Amino acid sequence: MTTVRGFFHPRTATGASSLIPSPPWHYSGDLLTIEYRTDPDRVRELLPEPLGLADEDPGAVALIWADWQSCSASGHELLDPVLAQYKEAFAVVRCTYRGRTYTRCVYIWVDKDFAIARGLHQGYPKKLGSIHQTRPHPYGPAPRIGAGARFGATLAAADRRLAQAVVTLREPSPTHGFVNGHPMAHHRLLPSVETGGGLALDELIESGAASFEGGQAWVGDADLELFASPTEELARLEIREPIAAYYRQVGVVWDGGRLLESNTSGTQ
């Protein structure tokens, strides 16, 4: 009998072709976070049952750009950078489940296939996009991390620009925002292969960092614009009131989540 290996497709005799390795997954990244308030009803429409709006500041949104280097436990991908480097932009809101506050990613775009595959496993609604952000550097014209530094960021998908921002740092901050500061509540979904068969996989899961470290966070102000698109709905989270913008360099380890509910195997 043939044995095939690999954490994800394609599974082969050796497993070397698998699109993603098994966790834990390690990340080093530069995060540019812009928080603002939108109409809470626009947040509510993105929260399927049994999730509800956050009790406090229910219309708060964070739009985050991230420039990542990531790897498996061995770290070998860092020496073959095409397997490690990718960028993403994602919108998160807060929600409640059984009296606890969670963060939920409602939109996310990435620029590598392995990042999409990891998202499928973790319950992130990842799509392909074009994502760019200014990188800091201690020499030349690039901004240094400090007061007055300015960072630009853009997001496009399906040939349309969806968002653009300029962030100006003001001062050190004890945090890098509050919207993305909770465990994630995501759905893992897979339609049945049979027509009309509903969902073969329907799980509500909790996910978060197994470990986290970060440099000094900086707070500042953002000039953020969102644009309409025929294939994307980010602009529905319209900007009603700016909150703040943040910059921080972080290191994160992800090593699995926890099942909260399943419509196929019963409530946990």
N, C-alpha and C positions, 0 to 999 in steps of 0.2 A: 504494500500500500504506500502511495506517495505521501510524504509529509511536506506541507508547505509552511513557511514561517513568515513572520513580519507582523508588526503591531497594527498596520493599516494596509490597505491595497496599494500596489499589487503585492500579493503574497507569493513567494517563490520558494524554491528548494533551499536557497541560502538566506533569504530575508533581506538581502542587501538592497533590493529595489523598493522596499516599503517607503511610502511617501513621508512618513514620520516615524521616529523611533518611539519606544515605550517611555513613559514618564519615569523619573522626574525630568522636567524641562526647566532650563536655567536661562534667565534673561538679564541683559544689561541694557539700559535705555535712557534716552533723553525725552522727558515728557513736558509738553506744553499744554496746559489745561486752561480752558476758558469757561467760567461759570456765569450763567445768566438765568433769568426767570422767564417762563413762558406761560401761556394759558394752561392751568391745571387740567382742563378738559382734553387738551392735546396730549398730555401725559397719560391720562386715564384711558384713552382709546388704544394705547399701546400695551395695556396691562390686562392680559387674559385672566380669567378666574383660575385660581382663588386669590390672585394678587390684588391689592388695593393701593390707593394713593398713600403716600407718606403723610403722617399726621401733621408734621411741621414743614413749612415751605414746600408744598406738594408740587409746585410748578418749577422747581429748581432743575436745571439741566447742566451737564458738563460736556463740552465738546473737547476732545483730547487728541492731540497729535503725538505720535510716538515713533522714535527712530531706534530700532532694536538690533541687538546682536543676541542670538539665542543658540542654545546647544543642548544636547543630551548630557547624561551624567559623565560620559567620557570626555566631553569638550572637543572632540575631533573636528566638529563643524567649524569652529573658530579658525582653523587652519586651512579651510576650504570655504572662504567667506560667502560664496554664492549659496551655500547651504545654511548660513547663519544670519545674514543681514536681510532685514525687510523693514518696511514702514507701514504704519496704519493710522487711520483716523476713525474715531468712534464717539458716538453720543450715548451718554448714560443718564439715567434718571434714578430716583429712589422710589421704593415701593414697600408695602408691608405684607407679611405672611404670618398668620397666627400670632399677631402682636409684636413681631420683630421687624425691624427696619433692614431692608436689603438694598443693594444697588443692582440695577438691571441694565445691560447693554441692549439698546433698542435698534441701533444702526451701527454698522462697522464695515470699513473698507480696508483691504490689504493689497499688497502688490506682489505676493508670492503664493504659489500653489500649496506649499507645505503649511503656510499660515492658515489658509482656508481649511485644510484637513484637520489641523488642531482645533479650529473653531467648531467644526462639526462634532468632534468628540466632546468639547466643553460646553456646547449649547450656544455659542456666539453666532449671530446671524451674518456671517462674513460674506462679502462680495469683493470682486476685483475692483480696484480703483487706482488712481494716480495720486500719490501723496508726497508732499515735499515740505520741509521745514528748514529754517536757517540753523546751521550747526555752529556752536561756539568754538573758538580757538584762541589760544593765548598770543598768537602772532598775526600780523597782517590785518586786513580789513574786516575779518569776521568779528562778531561781537564777543567780548569777554563777559562772563557771568558776573553781573554787578549792576549797581544803580545806573540807570540810563541806557542799558543795553536794549537793543531792539531786535526782535525776532519775527520773521514772516512765516506764514504757513498757508498752504493751498491744498484743496481736495477736489478731485474731479472723478467722474465715473461715466462710462458710456459716452465719451466725447463732450460731456457738459461739466462746467465748473459748478460745484455744489456749495463750497465755502471758501472764504479767504479771510485772513486775519493778520494784524500786526500787533504784537505785544511789546510793551515797554516796561521793563522791570523798574521797580521803585525802591524796595528795601527787603531785607531778609524777613522770612515769615516762619512762624512755628509749625505751620501746616502747608500742604499744597492743595487745599480745598476740602470740601465736606461731602460733595455729591458722590464721589467715587471712594468713599471711606468706609464701606460696609462689605460684608460677604456678598457675592453675586447670587442672584436668583434667576436661573436660566431654564429654558425648556429644551430638551433633546427630543427631536421629532424625526420620524421616518415614515413616509406614507407606505401603505401596504402595496405589494406588487400586483395584487388583484384589484381590478377596476371596481370602485365602490367599496373597497375593503377598509376604508378609514385609515387609521394610523397603526402601523405595526409596532412603533416605539413612540411612547408619549410619557415623558418623565419630566417632573419638576425637580431640579437639583440645586444644591448649594455648593458654591465653589469659592475658593480664595487662595491666597498665597500660603504655602507651607513655611516660607521664611521671606523676610523683607529687610532690605537695608537701603538707606538713601542719604544723599548729600544734603547740604543746606538748601532749603526751599526759598524761593524768591517770589514776592507778590508784586503785581503791577496792574496796569490797565490795558485793555484790549479794544481794538477797533475791529469788530467782527461783522461779516456780511454773509448771509445765506441766500442761495439762488434756487429758483424753481427748476425742475427737471421733469420730463415726461416719464422717467423710469425710477425716480427716487423721491422720497417724501421728507427728507430732512428739513426742508423749508417750512413744513407744517409746525415744527417746533420754533415758531417765530420768536424773535428777541423782543421781549417787552421791557426788561430792566437788566442792565449789566450788574454783575456782582463783583467779580475780580478775575484776574488772570495770574497763572503761576508757572514757574519753571523749576524743574527738579531732575537730577540724575538719580536713577534708582537701580537696584538689583533685586530680582524676584525669583523665587523657585515655585513652580506649580507641580503638585504631586497627587492629583486626584481630587474628587469632590465627594458629596454625600447625597444620597437619594432622599428627597423629601416626600414626593408622591409619585405614583405610577398608575396610569389608567389601564395598564396591562397586567400588573402583578399585585395591585392593591396598595392602599395607603401605608406608608412606613410609620 
